[in-house]
């Protein structure tokens, strides 16, 4: 359970909180069992903001797993509004879904608030010059940055690379910039979303003491299904997609860039 939190931002009139302290509540039998000691240690560290549980955020009246556009679409859907937050959440960023599974399966979805892992920061009092053709001079605005880490194929750098067989890529993050400008006709909200992730191919690295570990890339005949699943998922979620390849075009990364280009149909 969350025992302490601090307000990190306000969106749509709802406060967003960062988790600052947690407590894992267990039974006496669970604590007494020696075989549970390692699991409980990992669990406590996984939700501890001072350990591996850094960057957990939640809100009581705003679904942080959704972009502003998706949240607005749901707010206009009366049937969706009747569902508990856990049922409306984007499962890709619902970080406490596994912990809440017994509660959800028991029909207690209304007691579960979706958490994200990532980053939330807000700047108030931003001044925009000539914000629109109908607005002259300065316009006050609030800028909010939200980063959502995917629950799929999560892991640390080098140890988790590439895609799995379902097309989920390592360290996938959805970043959203929300700007709310106060105009004479009322507040105007704009949202810009970008995503990043590991190269969507079957490849991995063997961590060692070298700055650039050895890379292993699967044969081309195994790449097409994985690459296609990943791209179709992006198109389904975000419609128009512009892909930018930030991989070094030379050396070991050059082979990875070449493999990506081949699957994407880019000229060599």
C-alpha positions as CSV (number, residue, x, y, z in Angstrom):
1,X,0.0,0.0,0.0
2,X,1.0,3.6,-0.5
3,X,1.7,5.3,2.8
4,X,3.0,8.7,1.5
5,X,2.8,10.7,-1.7
6,X,3.5,14.2,-2.9
7,X,1.6,16.2,-5.4
8,X,3.6,16.4,-8.7
9,X,1.1,18.1,-11.0
10,X,-2.6,18.9,-11.7
11,X,-4.3,17.9,-15.0
12,X,-7.9,18.4,-15.9
13,X,-8.6,19.6,-12.3
14,X,-7.2,16.4,-10.9
15,X,-4.1,16.2,-8.7
16,X,-1.3,13.7,-9.8
17,X,0.8,12.2,-7.0
18,X,4.3,10.7,-6.9
19,X,4.6,7.8,-4.5
20,X,7.2,8.5,-1.8
21,X,6.7,5.7,0.7
22,X,5.1,2.2,0.6
23,X,4.5,-0.7,2.8
24,X,4.1,-4.4,1.9
25,X,1.5,-6.0,4.2
26,X,1.9,-9.8,4.7
27,X,0.5,-12.4,7.0
28,X,2.5,-14.0,9.8
29,X,2.7,-17.3,7.9
30,X,4.2,-15.6,4.9
31,X,6.8,-13.9,7.0
32,X,7.7,-17.1,8.8
33,X,8.2,-19.2,5.7
34,X,11.9,-19.2,4.8
35,X,11.1,-19.9,1.1
36,X,9.3,-16.5,1.0
37,X,12.2,-14.4,2.3
38,X,13.8,-13.8,-1.1
39,X,10.5,-13.1,-2.8
40,X,9.3,-10.6,-0.2
41,X,12.7,-8.8,-0.3
42,X,12.3,-8.4,-4.1
43,X,8.7,-7.3,-3.7
44,X,9.5,-4.7,-1.1
45,X,12.4,-3.3,-3.2
46,X,10.2,-3.3,-6.3
47,X,7.7,-0.9,-4.7
48,X,10.1,1.1,-2.6
49,X,10.7,4.6,-4.0
50,X,14.1,4.5,-2.4
51,X,14.9,1.3,-4.3
52,X,13.7,-0.1,-7.6
53,X,10.2,1.4,-7.1
54,X,11.2,4.9,-8.2
55,X,8.9,6.9,-10.5
56,X,5.5,5.5,-9.5
57,X,2.6,8.0,-10.1
58,X,-1.2,7.8,-9.7
59,X,-4.2,10.1,-9.6
60,X,-7.7,9.7,-8.0
61,X,-9.6,11.4,-10.8
62,X,-7.3,11.2,-13.9
63,X,-6.1,8.1,-15.7
64,X,-2.4,8.5,-16.1
65,X,-2.1,5.5,-18.4
66,X,-4.0,7.4,-21.1
67,X,-2.9,10.2,-23.3
68,X,-5.0,13.4,-23.2
69,X,-6.6,12.5,-26.5
70,X,-7.7,9.0,-25.3
71,X,-8.8,10.4,-22.0
72,X,-11.0,13.0,-23.8
73,X,-12.5,10.3,-26.0
74,X,-13.4,8.2,-22.9
75,X,-14.9,11.2,-21.1
76,X,-17.3,11.6,-24.0
77,X,-18.3,7.9,-23.9
78,X,-21.0,7.5,-21.3
79,X,-20.7,3.7,-21.2
80,X,-16.9,3.9,-20.6
81,X,-17.6,6.3,-17.7
82,X,-19.5,3.6,-15.9
83,X,-16.5,1.3,-15.9
84,X,-13.9,1.4,-13.0
85,X,-10.6,3.0,-13.8
86,X,-8.8,-0.3,-13.9
87,X,-11.1,-1.5,-16.8
88,X,-10.5,1.7,-18.8
89,X,-6.7,1.8,-18.3
90,X,-4.2,1.2,-21.0
91,X,-2.7,-2.2,-20.1
92,X,0.7,-1.3,-21.6
93,X,1.3,1.2,-18.8
94,X,-0.7,-0.3,-15.9
95,X,2.2,-1.1,-13.6
96,X,0.3,-2.4,-10.6
97,X,-2.0,-4.7,-12.6
98,X,-0.1,-7.8,-11.6
99,X,-0.2,-6.9,-7.9
100,X,-3.9,-6.0,-8.2
101,X,-4.9,-9.1,-10.1
102,X,-6.5,-11.0,-7.2
103,X,-8.6,-7.9,-6.4
104,X,-9.6,-7.4,-10.0
105,X,-10.5,-11.1,-10.4
106,X,-12.6,-10.9,-7.3
107,X,-14.6,-8.0,-8.9
108,X,-13.0,-5.3,-6.8
109,X,-11.9,-3.2,-9.8
110,X,-13.4,0.0,-8.3
111,X,-10.9,-0.2,-5.5
112,X,-7.9,-0.3,-7.8
113,X,-6.2,2.9,-9.1
114,X,-3.9,2.4,-12.1
115,X,-0.3,3.4,-11.5
116,X,2.3,4.3,-14.1
117,X,6.1,4.1,-13.8
118,X,8.0,6.9,-15.4
119,X,8.1,10.6,-14.9
120,X,5.7,13.5,-14.3
121,X,6.8,17.2,-14.1
122,X,4.8,20.4,-14.5
123,X,5.8,24.0,-15.2
124,X,3.3,26.7,-14.4
125,X,3.3,30.3,-15.5
126,X,4.7,29.5,-18.9
127,X,4.3,32.6,-21.2
128,X,3.4,31.9,-24.9
129,X,3.8,34.6,-27.5
130,X,1.1,34.9,-30.2
131,X,-0.4,31.5,-29.3
132,X,-3.0,31.7,-32.0
133,X,-4.1,33.9,-34.9
134,X,-7.0,35.3,-32.8
135,X,-4.8,35.9,-29.7
136,X,-2.4,38.7,-29.6
137,X,0.3,39.3,-27.1
138,X,1.1,36.9,-24.3
139,X,-0.9,33.9,-23.2
140,X,-0.3,32.1,-19.8
141,X,0.0,28.4,-20.0
142,X,0.9,25.3,-18.0
143,X,3.3,22.7,-19.5
144,X,3.2,19.1,-18.2
145,X,5.6,16.3,-19.3
146,X,4.6,12.7,-18.7
147,X,6.7,9.6,-19.5
148,X,5.1,6.2,-19.3
149,X,7.2,3.0,-19.3
150,X,5.7,-0.1,-20.8
151,X,5.2,-3.2,-18.6
152,X,6.2,-5.4,-21.6
153,X,9.8,-6.4,-21.9
154,X,10.9,-4.0,-19.2
155,X,14.5,-4.3,-17.9
156,X,17.8,-2.6,-17.5
157,X,20.0,-1.4,-20.4
158,X,22.2,-4.1,-22.1
159,X,20.3,-6.9,-20.3
160,X,17.1,-6.2,-22.1
161,X,17.3,-5.5,-25.9
162,X,15.3,-5.9,-29.0
163,X,11.8,-7.4,-29.4
164,X,10.1,-10.5,-28.2
165,X,8.0,-12.8,-30.4
166,X,4.9,-10.7,-29.9
167,X,6.6,-7.5,-31.2
168,X,7.0,-5.8,-27.8
169,X,10.3,-4.0,-27.6
170,X,12.6,-3.4,-24.7
171,X,12.3,-0.2,-22.7
172,X,9.4,1.2,-24.6
173,X,8.4,4.6,-23.3
174,X,5.5,6.9,-24.3
175,X,6.2,10.5,-23.7
176,X,3.5,13.2,-23.8
177,X,3.8,17.0,-23.6
178,X,0.5,18.6,-22.5
179,X,0.1,22.3,-22.9
180,X,-2.9,24.1,-21.4
181,X,-3.2,27.7,-22.5
182,X,-5.6,30.1,-20.9
183,X,-7.3,32.2,-23.7
184,X,-10.1,34.7,-23.5
185,X,-12.5,32.0,-24.7
186,X,-11.3,29.5,-22.1
187,X,-8.5,26.9,-21.6
188,X,-7.2,25.2,-24.7
189,X,-5.3,21.9,-24.4
190,X,-2.8,20.5,-26.8
191,X,-1.0,17.2,-26.6
192,X,2.1,16.0,-28.4
193,X,3.1,12.3,-28.1
194,X,6.2,10.4,-29.1
195,X,7.4,6.9,-28.3
196,X,10.8,5.3,-28.1
197,X,12.0,1.8,-27.8
198,X,14.7,-0.7,-28.7
199,X,15.2,-1.6,-32.4
200,X,12.2,-3.9,-33.1
201,X,14.2,-6.9,-34.2
202,X,15.3,-10.2,-32.5
203,X,18.7,-9.2,-31.1
204,X,20.5,-9.2,-27.8
205,X,23.7,-8.2,-26.1
206,X,26.0,-10.1,-23.8
207,X,26.9,-7.7,-21.0
208,X,30.6,-7.8,-20.0
209,X,33.3,-5.3,-19.0
210,X,33.5,-3.8,-22.5
211,X,31.9,-0.4,-23.3
212,X,30.1,-2.0,-26.2
213,X,29.1,-5.6,-25.5
214,X,28.9,-8.2,-28.2
215,X,25.6,-8.1,-30.1
216,X,23.8,-11.2,-31.5
217,X,21.3,-10.6,-34.3
218,X,18.8,-13.3,-35.4
219,X,18.7,-14.4,-39.1
220,X,16.6,-12.2,-41.4
221,X,14.1,-15.0,-42.0
222,X,13.0,-14.7,-38.3
223,X,12.7,-10.9,-38.2
224,X,9.8,-10.2,-40.5
225,X,6.9,-11.5,-38.2
226,X,8.3,-9.7,-35.2
227,X,9.0,-6.4,-37.0
228,X,5.5,-6.5,-38.6
229,X,3.7,-7.1,-35.3
230,X,5.5,-4.2,-33.7
231,X,4.7,-1.8,-36.5
232,X,1.1,-2.9,-36.8
233,X,0.7,-2.3,-33.0
234,X,2.1,1.2,-33.4
235,X,-0.2,2.0,-36.2
236,X,-3.2,0.7,-34.3
237,X,-2.3,2.7,-31.2
238,X,-1.1,5.9,-32.8
239,X,-2.3,5.9,-36.5
240,X,0.2,7.9,-38.4
241,X,3.8,7.0,-37.3
242,X,7.1,8.6,-38.3
243,X,10.1,6.3,-37.3
244,X,13.5,7.8,-36.6
245,X,16.5,5.5,-36.4
246,X,19.0,6.8,-33.9
247,X,21.4,3.9,-34.2
248,X,25.0,4.5,-35.2
249,X,25.4,3.6,-38.9
250,X,28.9,2.2,-38.4
251,X,30.6,-0.5,-36.4
252,X,28.6,-3.1,-34.5
253,X,25.5,-0.8,-34.4
254,X,25.8,-0.4,-38.2
255,X,24.8,-4.1,-38.6
256,X,21.8,-3.5,-36.5
257,X,20.9,-0.4,-38.5
258,X,21.3,-2.4,-41.7
259,X,19.0,-5.1,-40.5
260,X,16.4,-2.5,-39.4
261,X,16.6,-0.8,-42.8
262,X,16.1,-4.1,-44.6
263,X,12.9,-4.9,-42.7
264,X,11.6,-1.3,-43.1
265,X,12.3,-1.4,-46.9
266,X,14.8,1.4,-46.7
267,X,17.4,1.8,-49.5
268,X,20.8,0.5,-48.6
